[in-house]
Amino acid sequence: MKLLSCNSNIRLSEEIAKNLDIPLTKASVRKFSDEEIFVEVNENVRGQDVYVLQSTSKPANDNLIELLVCIDALKRASANQITAVIPYFGYARQDRKPGPRTPITAKLVANLLTTSGADRVLTIDLHAGQIQGFFDIPVDNLYAAPILLSDIKENFNINNTVIISPDVGGVVRARYIANRLNTSLAIVDKRREAANVSEVLNIIGEVDGKDCILIDDIVDTAGTLTNASEALLKVGASSVSAYVSHGVLSGPALQRIKESSLKELVTTNTIIEIKNENKNKIRRLSVAPLIAEAVKRIDNHSSVSSLFN
């Protein structure tokens, strides 16, 4: 088994390698002066099972092409099996046609990964589960929920806690957390007027005097979470925190979180920490042990799903 890291989140790759007690494969992943990407693997990988580590986060296009070029290099170097380990799967929100003459880019990305030579994909909390069906190769979709649950139990009085889904689409995810904590669930009824713009309408459920925890898979511009926080406090919530799998935090996100009534945003390190991130309000949990265990199980041909039983 070999681990090869691309450039999107080297710190996470190093943590995974440390958990597996193996070094990262020596490779040069760089750009020419005209911004073309070049990869050179500096170790023999013939007949090896190789795990390529790369989140396709911002800059999404550069990171995606970097991953594809790495996979191609490994394929041409006669690697036995190539697993694309993509902690954050970019373009996952483009999983359907929102209108006429629009693409399904998540399917295109799946095609590109397969065509480049990937034999398997390992990812965390796909935005839409059906994306697994876009691939003609095995996809292992891990869940960050156990990591988030453990942190919630350490930092909250569960008896006075309510789990909040920030929209109707996230109810299944939030209900799973609420059931595991044996606590109640509430829903923010939200209408999205345009991309990255949201309007909170009302709260479904009892939150008066409670510590509320918003659960979501992606925080991008943070409009949904900050609006939901304001709405919850207006109806009597004692405090509002947010637990999110992937901290994209683009555009005005950092400023919105800084100025918001959110007590804390807890996310994971599937995406590298943003420059000037407010450590007082934003905290990141490591997914390295989870990914390392999944890689170990795939390499040993044992069950990955039993991680979440």
C-alpha positions as CSV (number, residue, x, y, z in Angstrom):
1,M,0.0,0.0,0.0
2,K,1.2,3.5,-0.9
3,L,-0.2,7.0,-0.1
4,L,0.2,9.8,-2.5
5,S,-0.8,13.3,-1.6
6,C,-1.8,16.1,-4.0
7,N,-1.6,19.7,-2.8
8,S,-5.1,20.7,-1.6
9,N,-4.7,19.5,2.0
10,I,-1.2,18.2,2.7
11,R,-1.6,18.6,6.4
12,L,-4.5,16.1,6.4
13,S,-2.5,13.7,4.2
14,E,0.3,13.8,6.7
15,E,-2.1,13.1,9.6
16,I,-3.5,10.1,7.7
17,A,0.0,8.8,6.9
18,K,0.9,9.1,10.6
19,N,-2.3,7.2,11.6
20,L,-1.4,4.4,9.2
21,D,2.3,4.5,10.2
22,I,3.5,4.7,6.6
23,P,5.3,7.6,4.8
24,L,3.8,9.6,2.0
25,T,5.0,8.5,-1.4
26,K,7.7,10.8,-2.8
27,A,6.2,12.7,-5.7
28,S,6.5,16.1,-7.4
29,V,3.1,17.8,-8.1
30,R,3.7,21.2,-9.5
31,K,2.7,23.8,-12.1
32,F,4.7,25.0,-15.1
33,S,4.9,28.8,-15.6
34,D,1.8,28.7,-17.8
35,E,-0.2,27.1,-15.0
36,E,-0.2,23.6,-16.6
37,I,0.0,20.8,-14.0
38,F,2.8,18.3,-14.0
39,V,3.2,15.2,-11.8
40,E,6.2,13.0,-11.4
41,V,6.1,10.0,-9.0
42,N,9.6,9.4,-7.6
43,E,9.0,5.9,-6.3
44,N,8.3,2.6,-7.9
45,V,4.5,1.9,-7.7
46,R,4.4,-1.1,-10.1
47,G,1.9,-3.6,-8.7
48,Q,1.1,-1.5,-5.7
49,D,-2.3,-0.4,-4.4
50,V,-2.1,3.4,-4.3
51,Y,-4.4,5.8,-2.4
52,V,-4.4,9.3,-3.9
53,L,-5.4,12.0,-1.3
54,Q,-7.0,15.2,-2.6
55,S,-10.1,17.3,-1.7
56,T,-11.6,19.0,-4.7
57,S,-12.2,22.2,-2.8
58,K,-11.3,25.8,-3.8
59,P,-9.7,26.2,-6.3
60,A,-11.9,23.4,-7.4
61,N,-10.8,23.1,-11.0
62,D,-7.1,23.2,-10.3
63,N,-7.5,20.6,-7.5
64,L,-9.7,18.3,-9.7
65,I,-7.2,18.4,-12.6
66,E,-4.3,17.8,-10.3
67,L,-6.1,14.7,-9.0
68,L,-6.9,13.4,-12.5
69,V,-3.3,13.9,-13.6
70,C,-2.0,12.1,-10.6
71,I,-4.3,9.1,-11.3
72,D,-3.1,9.0,-14.9
73,A,0.5,9.1,-13.9
74,L,-0.1,6.2,-11.5
75,K,-2.0,4.2,-14.1
76,R,0.9,4.6,-16.6
77,A,3.3,3.6,-13.9
78,S,1.5,0.2,-13.7
79,A,-0.1,0.7,-10.2
80,N,-2.3,-2.3,-9.4
81,Q,-5.3,-0.5,-7.9
82,I,-5.8,3.3,-7.6
83,T,-8.2,4.6,-5.0
84,A,-9.1,8.3,-5.1
85,V,-9.5,9.5,-1.5
86,I,-11.6,12.7,-1.8
87,P,-12.5,13.9,1.7
88,Y,-14.5,16.8,0.2
89,F,-16.1,16.0,-3.2
90,G,-16.4,19.2,-5.1
91,Y,-19.3,19.8,-7.6
92,A,-21.5,17.5,-5.5
93,R,-24.2,20.2,-5.3
94,Q,-24.5,20.0,-9.1
95,D,-26.2,16.6,-9.0
96,R,-29.3,17.4,-11.0
97,K,-30.6,19.8,-13.7
98,P,-32.0,22.9,-11.9
99,G,-33.4,24.1,-15.2
100,P,-33.3,23.7,-18.9
101,R,-29.9,23.7,-20.7
102,T,-27.9,23.1,-17.5
103,P,-25.3,20.5,-16.7
104,I,-25.1,17.7,-14.2
105,T,-21.5,18.4,-13.3
106,A,-21.3,15.8,-10.5
107,K,-21.9,13.1,-13.1
108,L,-19.2,14.6,-15.4
109,V,-16.7,14.5,-12.5
110,A,-17.6,10.9,-11.9
111,N,-16.9,10.1,-15.6
112,L,-13.6,12.0,-15.5
113,L,-12.4,10.1,-12.4
114,T,-13.3,6.7,-13.9
115,T,-11.8,7.5,-17.3
116,S,-8.5,8.8,-15.8
117,G,-8.0,5.3,-14.2
118,A,-9.5,5.4,-10.7
119,D,-10.6,1.9,-9.5
120,R,-12.4,3.1,-6.4
121,V,-13.5,6.3,-4.7
122,L,-13.4,7.0,-0.9
123,T,-15.1,10.2,0.3
124,I,-16.9,11.7,3.3
125,D,-20.5,12.9,3.5
126,L,-21.5,13.3,-0.2
127,H,-24.0,16.1,-0.5
128,A,-26.4,13.7,-2.3
129,G,-26.2,10.0,-1.7
130,Q,-27.3,9.2,-5.3
131,I,-24.0,10.5,-6.6
132,Q,-22.6,7.0,-5.8
133,G,-24.8,5.8,-8.7
134,F,-23.0,8.2,-11.1
135,F,-19.9,5.9,-10.9
136,D,-19.4,2.6,-12.5
137,I,-16.7,1.8,-9.9
138,P,-17.1,1.2,-6.1
139,V,-17.7,4.3,-3.9
140,D,-17.2,4.2,-0.1
141,N,-19.1,7.2,1.4
142,L,-18.0,7.7,5.0
143,Y,-19.9,9.7,7.6
144,A,-18.5,12.4,9.8
145,A,-21.4,12.0,12.2
146,P,-19.5,9.8,14.8
147,I,-16.8,12.5,15.0
148,L,-19.4,15.3,15.4
149,L,-21.4,13.2,17.9
150,S,-18.4,12.6,20.1
151,D,-17.7,16.4,20.3
152,I,-21.3,17.3,21.0
153,K,-21.4,14.8,23.9
154,E,-18.2,16.4,25.4
155,N,-19.4,20.0,25.2
156,F,-23.2,20.0,25.7
157,N,-25.7,19.1,28.3
158,I,-27.8,16.8,26.2
159,N,-30.9,17.1,28.4
160,N,-31.2,20.8,27.4
161,T,-30.2,20.4,23.7
162,V,-32.2,20.5,20.5
163,I,-30.9,19.3,17.1
164,I,-31.8,21.7,14.3
165,S,-32.1,20.9,10.6
166,P,-31.4,24.2,8.7
167,D,-33.8,23.2,5.9
168,V,-36.2,20.4,5.0
169,G,-33.6,18.6,2.8
170,G,-31.3,18.1,5.8
171,V,-33.9,16.4,8.1
172,V,-32.6,12.9,7.6
173,R,-29.1,13.9,8.6
174,A,-30.3,15.9,11.6
175,R,-32.7,13.2,12.7
176,Y,-29.8,10.7,12.8
177,I,-27.9,12.9,15.2
178,A,-30.9,13.6,17.3
179,N,-31.7,9.8,17.6
180,R,-28.2,9.0,18.6
181,L,-28.3,11.7,21.3
182,N,-31.9,10.8,22.3
183,T,-32.9,14.4,22.0
184,S,-35.6,16.4,20.2
185,L,-35.5,17.7,16.6
186,A,-36.6,21.0,15.1
187,I,-36.6,22.3,11.5
188,V,-35.9,25.8,10.0
189,D,-38.5,26.4,7.3
190,K,-36.4,28.2,4.6
191,R,-37.1,29.5,1.2
192,R,-34.0,30.0,-1.1
193,E,-34.6,32.9,-3.5
194,A,-31.4,32.5,-5.5
195,A,-28.1,30.6,-5.3
196,N,-26.2,31.4,-2.1
197,V,-29.1,33.6,-0.9
198,S,-31.5,32.2,1.7
199,E,-34.5,33.6,3.6
200,V,-35.6,32.1,6.9
201,L,-39.4,31.8,7.4
202,N,-40.2,30.1,10.6
203,I,-39.2,27.4,13.1
204,I,-41.0,24.0,13.3
205,G,-40.5,22.6,16.8
206,E,-39.9,23.7,20.4
207,V,-36.6,25.6,21.0
208,D,-37.5,28.0,23.8
209,G,-34.7,28.0,26.5
210,K,-32.8,25.3,24.7
211,D,-29.2,25.1,23.4
212,C,-29.7,24.6,19.7
213,I,-27.2,22.7,17.4
214,L,-27.6,23.2,13.7
215,I,-26.5,20.2,11.7
216,D,-25.5,20.4,8.0
217,D,-23.1,18.8,5.5
218,I,-21.7,22.0,3.9
219,V,-21.2,25.6,5.1
220,D,-20.4,27.7,2.1
221,T,-21.2,31.4,2.3
222,A,-22.8,30.8,5.8
223,G,-26.0,32.7,5.0
224,T,-28.2,29.7,5.9
225,L,-26.5,29.1,9.3
226,T,-26.4,32.8,10.3
227,N,-30.0,33.4,9.3
228,A,-31.1,30.3,11.1
229,S,-29.2,31.4,14.2
230,E,-31.0,34.7,14.3
231,A,-34.4,33.1,13.8
232,L,-33.8,30.6,16.6
233,L,-32.7,33.3,19.1
234,K,-35.8,35.4,18.2
235,V,-38.1,32.5,19.3
236,G,-36.3,32.0,22.6
237,A,-33.3,29.7,22.0
238,S,-30.7,30.0,24.8
239,S,-27.7,29.6,22.4
240,V,-27.0,28.4,18.8
241,S,-24.0,26.4,17.6
242,A,-23.4,24.7,14.3
243,Y,-21.8,21.3,13.4
244,V,-21.0,20.9,9.7
245,S,-19.1,18.2,7.9
246,H,-17.4,20.4,5.3
247,G,-16.2,24.0,6.0
248,V,-16.0,25.6,2.5
249,L,-16.3,29.1,3.9
250,S,-16.2,31.1,0.7
251,G,-17.0,34.7,-0.1
252,P,-18.5,36.6,2.9
253,A,-18.6,33.5,5.2
254,L,-15.9,34.5,7.7
255,Q,-17.3,38.0,8.1
256,R,-20.9,36.7,8.5
257,I,-19.8,34.2,11.2
258,K,-17.8,36.8,13.0
259,E,-20.7,39.2,13.1
260,S,-23.4,36.5,13.7
261,S,-25.0,35.3,16.9
262,L,-23.6,31.8,16.4
263,K,-21.8,30.7,19.6
264,E,-19.5,28.4,17.6
265,L,-19.1,26.7,14.2
266,V,-17.5,23.2,14.5
267,T,-16.5,21.6,11.2
268,T,-13.9,19.1,10.0
269,N,-10.5,19.4,8.3
270,T,-11.7,17.8,5.0
271,I,-10.9,21.2,3.6
272,I,-7.8,23.0,4.7
273,E,-8.1,25.8,7.2
274,I,-9.0,29.2,5.7
275,K,-6.5,32.1,6.1
276,N,-7.7,34.5,8.8
277,E,-10.1,32.0,10.3
278,N,-11.5,33.2,13.6
279,K,-10.3,30.5,16.1
280,N,-12.7,31.8,18.8
281,K,-15.7,31.0,16.7
282,I,-14.5,28.3,14.3
283,R,-13.1,24.9,15.4
284,R,-12.0,22.0,13.2
285,L,-12.1,18.3,14.1
286,S,-9.8,15.9,12.4
287,V,-11.1,13.1,10.1
288,A,-7.7,11.6,9.7
289,P,-8.3,8.6,12.0
290,L,-11.6,7.9,10.2
291,I,-10.0,7.9,6.7
292,A,-7.0,6.0,7.9
293,E,-9.2,3.2,9.4
294,A,-11.2,3.1,6.1
295,V,-8.1,2.8,4.0
296,K,-6.8,0.1,6.3
297,R,-10.0,-1.9,5.9
298,I,-10.1,-1.4,2.1
299,D,-6.5,-2.6,1.9
300,N,-7.4,-5.7,4.1
301,H,-10.6,-6.4,2.1
302,S,-12.7,-6.0,5.2
303,S,-16.0,-4.2,5.8
304,V,-16.0,-0.4,5.8
305,S,-19.7,0.0,6.6
306,S,-19.2,-1.8,9.9
307,L,-17.3,1.4,11.0
308,F,-20.8,3.0,11.5
309,N,-22.7,0.1,13.2
